[in-house]
Amino acid sequence: MSLITRCPRCQCRDIGRIGSHQYYCWGCCAEMVVGERDIRLYEVGEDGTLVEVSGTAAVG
Ligand SMILES: [Zn+2]
């Protein structure tokens, strides 16, 4: 399991951990869910729902 130290989307380091496999980027307000092979990016919509951002970032 990898740890995120930088947002794969905006490269900012202002990452907060919100769950065992979940992180939140304060730079671009994206939520990241870390899988074994990739990182899924979500945006939090105005109504609070998560919207998956197209494209995933490979771990490592
Ligand atoms: Zn970001």
N, CA, C, O and the ligand as a Tripos MOL2 file, in Angstrom:
@<TRIPOS>MOLECULE
protein
  241   239    61     0     0
PROTEIN
NO_CHARGES

@<TRIPOS>ATOM
      1 N           0.8430   -1.1970    0.0000 N.3       1 MET1
      2 CA          0.0000    0.0000    0.0000 C.3       1 MET1
      3 C           0.8790    1.2490    0.0000 C.2       1 MET1
      4 O           1.8090    1.3750    0.7960 O.2       1 MET1
      5 N           0.5710    2.1330   -0.8790 N.am      2 SER2
      6 CA          1.3660    3.3470   -1.0010 C.3       2 SER2
      7 C           0.7390    4.4830   -0.2080 C.2       2 SER2
      8 O          -0.4710    4.5270    0.0160 O.2       2 SER2
      9 N           1.5800    5.3720    0.1940 N.am      3 LEU3
     10 CA          1.1060    6.5760    0.8430 C.3       3 LEU3
     11 C           1.2500    7.7430   -0.1160 C.2       3 LEU3
     12 O           2.2180    7.8340   -0.8710 O.2       3 LEU3
     13 N           0.2950    8.6080   -0.0740 N.am      4 ILE4
     14 CA          0.3500    9.7730   -0.9380 C.3       4 ILE4
     15 C           0.9850   10.9290   -0.1840 C.2       4 ILE4
     16 O           0.5530   11.2760    0.9150 O.2       4 ILE4
     17 N           1.9870   11.5080   -0.7670 N.am      5 THR5
     18 CA          2.5840   12.6940   -0.1700 C.3       5 THR5
     19 C           2.3610   13.9170   -1.0400 C.2       5 THR5
     20 O           2.6490   15.0480   -0.6490 O.2       5 THR5
     21 N           1.8420   13.6600   -2.2230 N.am      6 ARG6
     22 CA          1.6390   14.7630   -3.1500 C.3       6 ARG6
     23 C           0.4180   14.4560   -3.9930 C.2       6 ARG6
     24 O           0.1760   13.3070   -4.3620 O.2       6 ARG6
     25 N          -0.3330   15.4720   -4.2880 N.am      7 CYS7
     26 CA         -1.5280   15.2680   -5.0940 C.3       7 CYS7
     27 C          -1.1270   14.9380   -6.5290 C.2       7 CYS7
     28 O          -0.3810   15.7000   -7.1460 O.2       7 CYS7
     29 N          -1.6060   13.8190   -7.0710 N.am      8 PRO8
     30 CA         -1.2450   13.4650   -8.4480 C.3       8 PRO8
     31 C          -1.8920   14.3910   -9.4700 C.2       8 PRO8
     32 O          -1.5350   14.3730  -10.6480 O.2       8 PRO8
     33 N          -2.8160   15.1760   -9.0280 N.am      9 ARG9
     34 CA         -3.5280   16.0300   -9.9550 C.3       9 ARG9
     35 C          -2.8950   17.4190  -10.0560 C.2       9 ARG9
     36 O          -2.6330   17.9110  -11.1530 O.2       9 ARG9
     37 N          -2.6570   18.0340   -8.9180 N.am     10 CYS10
     38 CA         -2.1280   19.3990   -8.9470 C.3      10 CYS10
     39 C          -0.7210   19.4690   -8.3600 C.2      10 CYS10
     40 O          -0.1200   20.5420   -8.3050 O.2      10 CYS10
     41 N          -0.1940   18.3220   -7.9220 N.am     11 GLN11
     42 CA          1.1710   18.2230   -7.4080 C.3      11 GLN11
     43 C           1.3840   18.9780   -6.1110 C.2      11 GLN11
     44 O           2.5250   19.1530   -5.6830 O.2      11 GLN11
     45 N           0.3360   19.4190   -5.4920 N.am     12 CYS12
     46 CA          0.5330   20.1300   -4.2480 C.3      12 CYS12
     47 C           0.7070   19.1280   -3.1000 C.2      12 CYS12
     48 O           0.2180   18.0010   -3.1710 O.2      12 CYS12
     49 N           1.3940   19.5430   -2.0690 N.am     13 ARG13
     50 CA          1.7100   18.6490   -0.9580 C.3      13 ARG13
     51 C           0.7620   18.8320    0.2130 C.2      13 ARG13
     52 O           0.9430   18.2310    1.2720 O.2      13 ARG13
     53 N          -0.2160   19.6400    0.0220 N.am     14 ASP14
     54 CA         -1.1370   19.9110    1.1150 C.3      14 ASP14
     55 C          -2.2280   18.8410    1.1270 C.2      14 ASP14
     56 O          -3.3740   19.0820    0.7470 O.2      14 ASP14
     57 N          -1.8280   17.6540    1.5770 N.am     15 ILE15
     58 CA         -2.7130   16.5100    1.5340 C.3      15 ILE15
     59 C          -3.1260   16.1390    2.9490 C.2      15 ILE15
     60 O          -2.2990   16.0580    3.8570 O.2      15 ILE15
     61 N          -4.3990   15.9190    3.1110 N.am     16 GLY16
     62 CA         -4.8780   15.4710    4.4070 C.3      16 GLY16
     63 C          -5.4430   14.0720    4.2970 C.2      16 GLY16
     64 O          -6.0720   13.7160    3.3000 O.2      16 GLY16
     65 N          -5.2130   13.2880    5.3240 N.am     17 ARG17
     66 CA         -5.7230   11.9250    5.3090 C.3      17 ARG17
     67 C          -7.0920   11.9150    5.9590 C.2      17 ARG17
     68 O          -7.2590   12.3940    7.0800 O.2      17 ARG17
     69 N          -8.0620   11.3750    5.2600 N.am     18 ILE18
     70 CA         -9.4240   11.3810    5.7850 C.3      18 ILE18
     71 C          -9.9330    9.9770    6.0240 C.2      18 ILE18
     72 O         -11.0400    9.7980    6.5310 O.2      18 ILE18
     73 N          -9.1520    8.9900    5.6710 N.am     19 GLY19
     74 CA         -9.5710    7.6120    5.8760 C.3      19 GLY19
     75 C          -8.3850    6.7060    5.6820 C.2      19 GLY19
     76 O          -7.2920    7.1650    5.3520 O.2      19 GLY19
     77 N          -8.5940    5.4060    5.8880 N.am     20 SER20
     78 CA         -7.4650    4.4830    5.7860 C.3      20 SER20
     79 C          -6.8730    4.4910    4.3900 C.2      20 SER20
     80 O          -5.6660    4.3180    4.2230 O.2      20 SER20
     81 N          -7.7070    4.6890    3.3940 N.am     21 HIS21
     82 CA         -7.2230    4.7150    2.0140 C.3      21 HIS21
     83 C          -7.6590    5.9850    1.3010 C.2      21 HIS21
     84 O          -7.6220    6.0670    0.0730 O.2      21 HIS21
     85 N          -8.0670    6.9620    2.0750 N.am     22 GLN22
     86 CA         -8.6120    8.1660    1.4560 C.3      22 GLN22
     87 C          -7.8310    9.4000    1.8820 C.2      22 GLN22
     88 O          -7.4250    9.5500    3.0350 O.2      22 GLN22
     89 N          -7.6410   10.2610    0.9160 N.am     23 TYR23
     90 CA         -6.9190   11.4930    1.1600 C.3      23 TYR23
     91 C          -7.6910   12.6450    0.5300 C.2      23 TYR23
     92 O          -8.4930   12.4680   -0.3870 O.2      23 TYR23
     93 N          -7.4190   13.8150    1.0550 N.am     24 TYR24
     94 CA         -8.0590   15.0010    0.5190 C.3      24 TYR24
     95 C          -6.9980   16.0360    0.2010 C.2      24 TYR24
     96 O          -6.1140   16.3120    1.0110 O.2      24 TYR24
     97 N          -7.0990   16.6050   -0.9950 N.am     25 CYS25
     98 CA         -6.1520   17.6400   -1.3960 C.3      25 CYS25
     99 C          -6.7870   19.0040   -1.1840 C.2      25 CYS25
    100 O          -7.8430   19.3150   -1.7340 O.2      25 CYS25
    101 N          -6.1210   19.7980   -0.3810 N.am     26 TRP26
    102 CA         -6.6330   21.1440   -0.1320 C.3      26 TRP26
    103 C          -6.3070   22.0760   -1.2880 C.2      26 TRP26
    104 O          -6.8980   23.1490   -1.4100 O.2      26 TRP26
    105 N          -5.3770   21.6750   -2.1270 N.am     27 GLY27
    106 CA         -4.9920   22.5180   -3.2460 C.3      27 GLY27
    107 C          -6.0610   22.5780   -4.3190 C.2      27 GLY27
    108 O          -6.4280   23.6580   -4.7810 O.2      27 GLY27
    109 N          -6.5680   21.4030   -4.7190 N.am     28 CYS28
    110 CA         -7.5620   21.3670   -5.7870 C.3      28 CYS28
    111 C          -8.8700   20.7590   -5.2870 C.2      28 CYS28
    112 O          -9.7700   20.4740   -6.0780 O.2      28 CYS28
    113 N          -8.9720   20.5610   -3.9790 N.am     29 CYS29
    114 CA        -10.2100   20.0630   -3.3790 C.3      29 CYS29
    115 C         -10.6330   18.7210   -3.9710 C.2      29 CYS29
    116 O         -11.8200   18.4640   -4.1690 O.2      29 CYS29
    117 N          -9.6550   17.8800   -4.2460 N.am     30 ALA30
    118 CA         -9.9500   16.5600   -4.7760 C.3      30 ALA30
    119 C          -9.8050   15.5250   -3.6690 C.2      30 ALA30
    120 O          -8.9880   15.6600   -2.7580 O.2      30 ALA30
    121 N         -10.6100   14.5080   -3.7800 N.am     31 GLU31
    122 CA        -10.4800   13.4010   -2.8550 C.3      31 GLU31
    123 C          -9.8360   12.2390   -3.5930 C.2      31 GLU31
    124 O         -10.1740   11.9590   -4.7430 O.2      31 GLU31
    125 N          -8.9110   11.5670   -2.9300 N.am     32 MET32
    126 CA         -8.1980   10.4630   -3.5600 C.3      32 MET32
    127 C          -8.4520    9.1810   -2.8080 C.2      32 MET32
    128 O          -8.3800    9.1400   -1.5790 O.2      32 MET32
    129 N          -8.7480    8.1410   -3.5470 N.am     33 VAL33
    130 CA         -8.9110    6.8270   -2.9590 C.3      33 VAL33
    131 C          -7.7890    5.9550   -3.5000 C.2      33 VAL33
    132 O          -7.6680    5.7450   -4.7070 O.2      33 VAL33
    133 N          -6.9830    5.4600   -2.5960 N.am     34 VAL34
    134 CA         -5.8020    4.7070   -2.9990 C.3      34 VAL34
    135 C          -6.1390    3.2330   -3.1110 C.2      34 VAL34
    136 O          -6.6040    2.6110   -2.1550 O.2      34 VAL34
    137 N          -5.8990    2.6840   -4.2880 N.am     35 GLY35
    138 CA         -6.0430    1.2600   -4.5020 C.3      35 GLY35
    139 C          -4.6850    0.5980   -4.5410 C.2      35 GLY35
    140 O          -3.6590    1.2460   -4.3340 O.2      35 GLY35
    141 N          -4.6820   -0.6870   -4.8040 N.am     36 GLU36
    142 CA         -3.4020   -1.3840   -4.8430 C.3      36 GLU36
    143 C          -2.5760   -0.9710   -6.0500 C.2      36 GLU36
    144 O          -1.3470   -0.9570   -5.9900 O.2      36 GLU36
    145 N          -3.2390   -0.6390   -7.1330 N.am     37 ARG37
    146 CA         -2.5180   -0.3480   -8.3650 C.3      37 ARG37
    147 C          -2.7080    1.0670   -8.8800 C.2      37 ARG37
    148 O          -1.9640    1.5190   -9.7500 O.2      37 ARG37
    149 N          -3.6800    1.7540   -8.3560 N.am     38 ASP38
    150 CA         -3.8900    3.1000   -8.8630 C.3      38 ASP38
    151 C          -4.5210    3.9840   -7.7980 C.2      38 ASP38
    152 O          -4.8950    3.5400   -6.7120 O.2      38 ASP38
    153 N          -4.6170    5.2270   -8.1560 N.am     39 ILE39
    154 CA         -5.2540    6.1950   -7.2850 C.3      39 ILE39
    155 C          -6.4420    6.7660   -8.0420 C.2      39 ILE39
    156 O          -6.2980    7.2870   -9.1480 O.2      39 ILE39
    157 N          -7.6000    6.6640   -7.4430 N.am     40 ARG40
    158 CA         -8.7720    7.2520   -8.0710 C.3      40 ARG40
    159 C          -8.9920    8.6490   -7.5140 C.2      40 ARG40
    160 O          -8.8830    8.8980   -6.3130 O.2      40 ARG40
    161 N          -9.3030    9.5410   -8.4300 N.am     41 LEU41
    162 CA         -9.5110   10.9270   -8.0530 C.3      41 LEU41
    163 C         -10.9880   11.2760   -8.1270 C.2      41 LEU41
    164 O         -11.6910   10.9170   -9.0720 O.2      41 LEU41
    165 N         -11.4220   11.9660   -7.1300 N.am     42 TYR42
    166 CA        -12.8030   12.4140   -7.1060 C.3      42 TYR42
    167 C         -12.8390   13.8920   -6.7920 C.2      42 TYR42
    168 O         -11.9980   14.4240   -6.0660 O.2      42 TYR42
    169 N         -13.8290   14.5300   -7.3560 N.am     43 GLU43
    170 CA        -14.1060   15.9030   -6.9690 C.3      43 GLU43
    171 C         -15.3650   15.9100   -6.1300 C.2      43 GLU43
    172 O         -16.2890   15.1300   -6.3610 O.2      43 GLU43
    173 N         -15.3890   16.7820   -5.1720 N.am     44 VAL44
    174 CA        -16.5790   16.9020   -4.3520 C.3      44 VAL44
    175 C         -17.4830   17.9500   -4.9920 C.2      44 VAL44
    176 O         -17.1190   19.1180   -5.1290 O.2      44 VAL44
    177 N         -18.6570   17.5010   -5.3740 N.am     45 GLY45
    178 CA        -19.5880   18.3970   -6.0310 C.3      45 GLY45
    179 C         -20.2210   19.3720   -5.0630 C.2      45 GLY45
    180 O         -20.0550   19.2660   -3.8480 O.2      45 GLY45
    181 N         -20.9390   20.3130   -5.6140 N.am     46 GLU46
    182 CA        -21.5570   21.3440   -4.7840 C.3      46 GLU46
    183 C         -22.5580   20.7560   -3.8110 C.2      46 GLU46
    184 O         -22.7910   21.3030   -2.7330 O.2      46 GLU46
    185 N         -23.1520   19.6300   -4.2010 N.am     47 ASP47
    186 CA        -24.1360   19.0090   -3.3210 C.3      47 ASP47
    187 C         -23.4970   17.9730   -2.4000 C.2      47 ASP47
    188 O         -24.1920   17.2580   -1.6770 O.2      47 ASP47
    189 N         -22.1700   17.9010   -2.4340 N.am     48 GLY48
    190 CA        -21.4800   17.0250   -1.5070 C.3      48 GLY48
    191 C         -21.2180   15.6320   -2.0400 C.2      48 GLY48
    192 O         -20.5840   14.8170   -1.3690 O.2      48 GLY48
    193 N         -21.6960   15.3540   -3.2320 N.am     49 THR49
    194 CA        -21.4530   14.0350   -3.7930 C.3      49 THR49
    195 C         -20.0770   13.9840   -4.4510 C.2      49 THR49
    196 O         -19.5280   15.0060   -4.8630 O.2      49 THR49
    197 N         -19.5440   12.7920   -4.5380 N.am     50 LEU50
    198 CA        -18.2470   12.6160   -5.1610 C.3      50 LEU50
    199 C         -18.4120   12.3170   -6.6410 C.2      50 LEU50
    200 O         -19.2140   11.4730   -7.0400 O.2      50 LEU50
    201 N         -17.6320   13.0300   -7.4430 N.am     51 VAL51
    202 CA        -17.6550   12.8240   -8.8850 C.3      51 VAL51
    203 C         -16.2800   12.3430   -9.3010 C.2      51 VAL51
    204 O         -15.2760   13.0110   -9.0550 O.2      51 VAL51
    205 N         -16.2410   11.1800   -9.9340 N.am     52 GLU52
    206 CA        -14.9470   10.6450  -10.3140 C.3      52 GLU52
    207 C         -14.3490   11.4570  -11.4580 C.2      52 GLU52
    208 O         -15.0160   11.7730  -12.4440 O.2      52 GLU52
    209 N         -13.0750   11.7820  -11.2920 N.am     53 VAL53
    210 CA        -12.3630   12.5140  -12.3160 C.3      53 VAL53
    211 C         -11.7730   11.5180  -13.2800 C.2      53 VAL53
    212 O         -11.1810   10.5210  -12.8660 O.2      53 VAL53
    213 N         -11.9280   11.7750  -14.5600 N.am     54 SER54
    214 CA        -11.4410   10.8280  -15.5600 C.3      54 SER54
    215 C          -9.9240   10.7440  -15.4950 C.2      54 SER54
    216 O          -9.2280   11.7440  -15.3190 O.2      54 SER54
    217 N          -9.4470    9.5470  -15.6380 N.am     55 GLY55
    218 CA         -8.0110    9.3150  -15.5970 C.3      55 GLY55
    219 C          -7.5510    9.0040  -14.1930 C.2      55 GLY55
    220 O          -7.9170    9.6860  -13.2360 O.2      55 GLY55
    221 N          -6.7560    7.9830  -14.0840 N.am     56 THR56
    222 CA         -6.2110    7.6190  -12.7840 C.3      56 THR56
    223 C          -4.6950    7.7440  -12.8170 C.2      56 THR56
    224 O          -4.0810    7.7110  -13.8840 O.2      56 THR56
    225 N          -4.1270    7.8800  -11.6910 N.am     57 ALA57
    226 CA         -2.6810    7.9980  -11.5920 C.3      57 ALA57
    227 C          -2.1190    6.6870  -11.0680 C.2      57 ALA57
    228 O          -2.5950    6.1390  -10.0730 O.2      57 ALA57
    229 N          -1.1210    6.2070  -11.7430 N.am     58 ALA58
    230 CA         -0.5110    4.9550  -11.3200 C.3      58 ALA58
    231 C           0.3280    5.1640  -10.0650 C.2      58 ALA58
    232 O           0.9610    6.2060   -9.8960 O.2      58 ALA58
    233 N           0.3250    4.1940   -9.2160 N.am     59 VAL59
    234 CA          1.1450    4.2560   -8.0160 C.3      59 VAL59
    235 C           2.5610    3.8020   -8.3480 C.2      59 VAL59
    236 O           2.7540    2.8010   -9.0380 O.2      59 VAL59
    237 N           3.5050    4.5110   -7.8760 N.am     60 GLY60
    238 CA          4.8940    4.1330   -8.0590 C.3      60 GLY60
    239 C           5.3960    4.4960   -9.4200 C.2      60 GLY60
    240 O           6.5580    4.2420   -9.7370 O.2      60 GLY60
    241 ZN         -4.6520   18.5610   -5.7420 Zn       61 ZN61
@<TRIPOS>BOND
     1     1     2 1
     2     2     3 1
     3     3     4 2
     4     3     5 am
     5     5     6 1
     6     6     7 1
     7     7     8 2
     8     7     9 am
     9     9    10 1
    10    10    11 1
    11    11    12 2
    12    11    13 am
    13    13    14 1
    14    14    15 1
    15    15    16 2
    16    15    17 am
    17    17    18 1
    18    18    19 1
    19    19    20 2
    20    19    21 am
    21    21    22 1
    22    22    23 1
    23    23    24 2
    24    23    25 am
    25    25    26 1
    26    26    27 1
    27    27    28 2
    28    27    29 am
    29    29    30 1
    30    30    31 1
    31    31    32 2
    32    31    33 am
    33    33    34 1
    34    34    35 1
    35    35    36 2
    36    35    37 am
    37    37    38 1
    38    38    39 1
    39    39    40 2
    40    39    41 am
    41    41    42 1
    42    42    43 1
    43    43    44 2
    44    43    45 am
    45    45    46 1
    46    46    47 1
    47    47    48 2
    48    47    49 am
    49    49    50 1
    50    50    51 1
    51    51    52 2
    52    51    53 am
    53    53    54 1
    54    54    55 1
    55    55    56 2
    56    55    57 am
    57    57    58 1
    58    58    59 1
    59    59    60 2
    60    59    61 am
    61    61    62 1
    62    62    63 1
    63    63    64 2
    64    63    65 am
    65    65    66 1
    66    66    67 1
    67    67    68 2
    68    67    69 am
    69    69    70 1
    70    70    71 1
    71    71    72 2
    72    71    73 am
    73    73    74 1
    74    74    75 1
    75    75    76 2
    76    75    77 am
    77    77    78 1
    78    78    79 1
    79    79    80 2
    80    79    81 am
    81    81    82 1
    82    82    83 1
    83    83    84 2
    84    83    85 am
    85    85    86 1
    86    86    87 1
    87    87    88 2
    88    87    89 am
    89    89    90 1
    90    90    91 1
    91    91    92 2
    92    91    93 am
    93    93    94 1
    94    94    95 1
    95    95    96 2
    96    95    97 am
    97    97    98 1
    98    98    99 1
    99    99   100 2
   100    99   101 am
   101   101   102 1
   102   102   103 1
   103   103   104 2
   104   103   105 am
   105   105   106 1
   106   106   107 1
   107   107   108 2
   108   107   109 am
   109   109   110 1
   110   110   111 1
   111   111   112 2
   112   111   113 am
   113   113   114 1
   114   114   115 1
   115   115   116 2
   116   115   117 am
   117   117   118 1
   118   118   119 1
   119   119   120 2
   120   119   121 am
   121   121   122 1
   122   122   123 1
   123   123   124 2
   124   123   125 am
   125   125   126 1
   126   126   127 1
   127   127   128 2
   128   127   129 am
   129   129   130 1
   130   130   131 1
   131   131   132 2
   132   131   133 am
   133   133   134 1
   134   134   135 1
   135   135   136 2
   136   135   137 am
   137   137   138 1
   138   138   139 1
   139   139   140 2
   140   139   141 am
   141   141   142 1
   142   142   143 1
   143   143   144 2
   144   143   145 am
   145   145   146 1
   146   146   147 1
   147   147   148 2
   148   147   149 am
   149   149   150 1
   150   150   151 1
   151   151   152 2
   152   151   153 am
   153   153   154 1
   154   154   155 1
   155   155   156 2
   156   155   157 am
   157   157   158 1
   158   158   159 1
   159   159   160 2
   160   159   161 am
   161   161   162 1
   162   162   163 1
   163   163   164 2
   164   163   165 am
   165   165   166 1
   166   166   167 1
   167   167   168 2
   168   167   169 am
   169   169   170 1
   170   170   171 1
   171   171   172 2
   172   171   173 am
   173   173   174 1
   174   174   175 1
   175   175   176 2
   176   175   177 am
   177   177   178 1
   178   178   179 1
   179   179   180 2
   180   179   181 am
   181   181   182 1
   182   182   183 1
   183   183   184 2
   184   183   185 am
   185   185   186 1
   186   186   187 1
   187   187   188 2
   188   187   189 am
   189   189   190 1
   190   190   191 1
   191   191   192 2
   192   191   193 am
   193   193   194 1
   194   194   195 1
   195   195   196 2
   196   195   197 am
   197   197   198 1
   198   198   199 1
   199   199   200 2
   200   199   201 am
   201   201   202 1
   202   202   203 1
   203   203   204 2
   204   203   205 am
   205   205   206 1
   206   206   207 1
   207   207   208 2
   208   207   209 am
   209   209   210 1
   210   210   211 1
   211   211   212 2
   212   211   213 am
   213   213   214 1
   214   214   215 1
   215   215   216 2
   216   215   217 am
   217   217   218 1
   218   218   219 1
   219   219   220 2
   220   219   221 am
   221   221   222 1
   222   222   223 1
   223   223   224 2
   224   223   225 am
   225   225   226 1
   226   226   227 1
   227   227   228 2
   228   227   229 am
   229   229   230 1
   230   230   231 1
   231   231   232 2
   232   231   233 am
   233   233   234 1
   234   234   235 1
   235   235   236 2
   236   235   237 am
   237   237   238 1
   238   238   239 1
   239   239   240 2
@<TRIPOS>SUBSTRUCTURE
     1 MET1         2 RESIDUE 1 A MET
     2 SER2         6 RESIDUE 1 A SER
     3 LEU3        10 RESIDUE 1 A LEU
     4 ILE4        14 RESIDUE 1 A ILE
     5 THR5        18 RESIDUE 1 A THR
     6 ARG6        22 RESIDUE 1 A ARG
     7 CYS7        26 RESIDUE 1 A CYS
     8 PRO8        30 RESIDUE 1 A PRO
     9 ARG9        34 RESIDUE 1 A ARG
    10 CYS10       38 RESIDUE 1 A CYS
    11 GLN11       42 RESIDUE 1 A GLN
    12 CYS12       46 RESIDUE 1 A CYS
    13 ARG13       50 RESIDUE 1 A ARG
    14 ASP14       54 RESIDUE 1 A ASP
    15 ILE15       58 RESIDUE 1 A ILE
    16 GLY16       62 RESIDUE 1 A GLY
    17 ARG17       66 RESIDUE 1 A ARG
    18 ILE18       70 RESIDUE 1 A ILE
    19 GLY19       74 RESIDUE 1 A GLY
    20 SER20       78 RESIDUE 1 A SER
    21 HIS21       82 RESIDUE 1 A HIS
    22 GLN22       86 RESIDUE 1 A GLN
    23 TYR23       90 RESIDUE 1 A TYR
    24 TYR24       94 RESIDUE 1 A TYR
    25 CYS25       98 RESIDUE 1 A CYS
    26 TRP26      102 RESIDUE 1 A TRP
    27 GLY27      106 RESIDUE 1 A GLY
    28 CYS28      110 RESIDUE 1 A CYS
    29 CYS29      114 RESIDUE 1 A CYS
    30 ALA30      118 RESIDUE 1 A ALA
    31 GLU31      122 RESIDUE 1 A GLU
    32 MET32      126 RESIDUE 1 A MET
    33 VAL33      130 RESIDUE 1 A VAL
    34 VAL34      134 RESIDUE 1 A VAL
    35 GLY35      138 RESIDUE 1 A GLY
    36 GLU36      142 RESIDUE 1 A GLU
    37 ARG37      146 RESIDUE 1 A ARG
    38 ASP38      150 RESIDUE 1 A ASP
    39 ILE39      154 RESIDUE 1 A ILE
    40 ARG40      158 RESIDUE 1 A ARG
    41 LEU41      162 RESIDUE 1 A LEU
    42 TYR42      166 RESIDUE 1 A TYR
    43 GLU43      170 RESIDUE 1 A GLU
    44 VAL44      174 RESIDUE 1 A VAL
    45 GLY45      178 RESIDUE 1 A GLY
    46 GLU46      182 RESIDUE 1 A GLU
    47 ASP47      186 RESIDUE 1 A ASP
    48 GLY48      190 RESIDUE 1 A GLY
    49 THR49      194 RESIDUE 1 A THR
    50 LEU50      198 RESIDUE 1 A LEU
    51 VAL51      202 RESIDUE 1 A VAL
    52 GLU52      206 RESIDUE 1 A GLU
    53 VAL53      210 RESIDUE 1 A VAL
    54 SER54      214 RESIDUE 1 A SER
    55 GLY55      218 RESIDUE 1 A GLY
    56 THR56      222 RESIDUE 1 A THR
    57 ALA57      226 RESIDUE 1 A ALA
    58 ALA58      230 RESIDUE 1 A ALA
    59 VAL59      234 RESIDUE 1 A VAL
    60 GLY60      238 RESIDUE 1 A GLY
    61 ZN61       241 GROUP 0 **** ****
